[in-house]
Amino acid sequence: MVLLGLLALCLLVGLEAARFTIPSISGWYAGLIRPPLSPPNWLFGPVWTALYALMAVAAWLIWRLPADSGGEVALTFWGVQLAVNALWTPVFFGLRLIAPALGVVLLLFAAVALTCGAFWRLNRSAAILLMPYLAWVGFASYLNAGFWWLNHG
């Protein structure tokens, strides 16, 4: 039941992100100069859905640990990274503020890295499940920086 709740929470963050993203795709976003290696728009939904599922399973593995394991601290890191994750899309797509969104995505990268480290100490499988997410957020940081660089003038 906890796993389903975590999955629902993560997917809710993704659905809320889509609410900001979808209206901007054919308008504002389509008019931006894209950095090299920008993936096609259709790829983002499936990638994020998979990443949210991995995040949920990783958190569930930590939640299952004994109460005195330090899992509460690790799950606090996880909650912070999810909150920062939820902030990026409204800043980038909703407010169309590319430079502040870059700050948010870099903060997200740091939060995910800290979460991976906290999970690694407790359950390496949980940390490994977050590594594709860390890689994708690193790539998203590159894309956000590229969008800023190519479109700031």
N, C-alpha and C positions, 0 to 999 in steps of 0.2 A: 504494500500500500504506500509506503514511503517512497519507493522508487517511482511509482505512478505520479505522486505529488511533485517530486523533483522534476520529472519529465514534463508534467503540465506547466510548472513554473517556468522552465527553460523555454518551452514552446510558446508560452504566453509572451515572453520577452521577444521572441522571434516574430510573432503575429503583430505585436505592437510596432516593431521595427518596420514590418511590411506596410503598415498603415501610413508611415511617413515616406517610405521608399517608392511604392508603386505610383503615386501621383506625380512624382518628380522624374521618373525614368524617361518618359517620352518628351518631356519639356526641358526643364532646367538642366538636368543631368546629360541629356542628349546633346546639348549645346556646348558642353565642356570639351576641351582638348584632353584626350585620354593619354595617360603615360604608357610607355612601351610595356608589353606583357599584360595589359588590361584584359581580363577574361570577358567572355560574352555575358550579357546581362542574365541570361537564363541559368547560368551556373551558380549564381549566388544563393538562390533559394535552396537547392538540394544540398549544397555545401554547408550552409548554416543549419539546416535541419539535422544533418548528420552530426555536426559539431555540438548542437544543443543536446542531442541524445547522448553523446559521449560525455558531456559535462554532467548530465544527470546521473549516469551510471557511476562516474568517478566519485561524485558527491555521496552517492548511496553506499559505495564501498567504504568510504570514510565514516559515514553515519553508523555503519554496522559494527565498528570497532568498540571495544570496551570503553566505558565512561571515563576511565582514568588514563586513556591513551594519548590525550592531547588532540583528539579529533575535533573538539569544539573550536579550538583556535584555527585549525585548518579549514573548517567549514565557515568560519567568519571570513577568512581570506576569500573563500569561494563565493560567499555572498557579496562581498565588496566587488569582486571582479564582475559578477553578474550585473550589479547595479551600474558599474562604469560601462559595461557592454550596452546596457539599456539606454545610456545617455548619448552614445555616439551618433546613432541614427537621427534622433531629433535635431542634433546640432548640425550634422552634415546635410541631411536631406530636408529636414523641416525648416530650420533657420537659414540654411545654405551658407553657413559660416565655415569655410574650408580650413582656415588657419586654426580657429579654436577646436575644430574637430580633430585636427592633427594632434593638438595637445591632449585631447581626450583619448585618442587611439594609442598614443605613446604611454599614457597613464594605464590604459587597459593592458598593454603589453607587459608593463612592470607588474601589474596586479596578477596577471595570469602566470607570469614567471614565479612570483612569490607563492602563488597557490600551488604550482607544480612542485616547488621546493618543499613546502609544508606537507603536501601529499606524499612526496617521495620518502620522507622520513617515516611515514606511517604505513603506507601501502604502495609499493612500486607500481602495481597494476593500475591503481587509480591515477597516479602521476603520468604513466604512459598513455592512458586514455586522453589526458589533457594536452599531450604534445602536438597532435595535429592542430588543435585549436591555437596553441602558442605559435606554431608555424604560420597559420592562416592570419593571425593578428599581426605578425611580423610583415607578412605580405600586404595586408591591408594598410599598415603603416607606410610602406613604400608607396602604395597607390595613392593614399591621402596626401603624402608629401609631393608626389608627382602632380596630382591635381592642383595643389596649391601653387607649385612652381610654374606650371604651364598656364594657369588661369588667373593669377593674382593681379595682372595688369589690366 
